[in-house]
Amino acid sequence: MWRDSGAPTRVLYLDGRACLAVLPAVVYWSWTTLYIAVFGVVFFTVISWFGLTVPALFRLLRRWLVGRLRPAVPVWRRRRLA
């Protein structure tokens, strides 16, 4: 029962966060919200195909923008060979 508590939430094949993108299209039906929902589902499907979640994607983008230098980490705690 508790062994899958850390697994991401899925509804059929979609990530649970992708269902949040569909919610505005269900509540307020228009072509614009439908396009936003389809874009959201495609976005979440693509990043899950790469094996990422939304927080992992943000960490990856932050690492790409900032680079290897981590100025907030003290010198004695920096990873030298990573």
N, C-alpha and C positions, 0 to 999 in steps of 0.2 A: 504494500500500500504506500509506504513512504519512500520507496526506492526511486520513483520517478518524480518526486516533488521538485527536483531541480531542472527537469526537462522543460523545454519551451512549450508554451501552450499552442496547440494546433487545432484548427477546425478543418476537418478533411485533410487537404494538402496545404492549406494556407497557415501562415503564422498568425497568432492571435492579434498582433498589431496590425496586420493587413485588414482584419475585419473592422478595425476602428476607422480605416480609410473608407470602408463601404457604408458605414453608419450614416454620414451626411446624405449620401445618395438615397438611402432608404427613407430617411426622415423628410428630406426636402427634395422631391423629385424634379430634376431639371437636367438638361443636357450637360451643363457645366459641372454639376456635382457628379454626374455619371462619368465624365472625363477625368475628374479628379480621383474618383474611386478606382477607375481602371488603371490610372497612372500609379496610384498607391499600391494596388495589388501587384502590378508588374514590378515596381521598385522592390517591394518586400520579397517577391519571388526570386528576383535576380540576386539580391544579397544573400538570401538563404541558399541559393544554388552555389554561391561561392563559399558557403559554410560560415557565414557571419550572422550576427544578430545586430540590432540597431546600436546597443551600447558598444559592441565590439567594432562596428563601423566607425562610430565617433572617435573611439580610441585610435583606430588606424588613421583616420584623417588628421587627428591632432598630432600624432607622431610624424605624419608626413609633412605637416605644416611647420612644426617646431624643429624637427630634426633630432639628431642624437644627443645634443646637449640638453641636460636637465639642470638648469641653474638653481632650482629650489631644493635639490637634493644635496646634502653636505658631501664634501669631498670623500670622507671616509666611508660613505654608504653607496657611492656610485659603483656601478658594475663595470669593470674594466674591459672584459673580453666579450661583452654582449653587443 
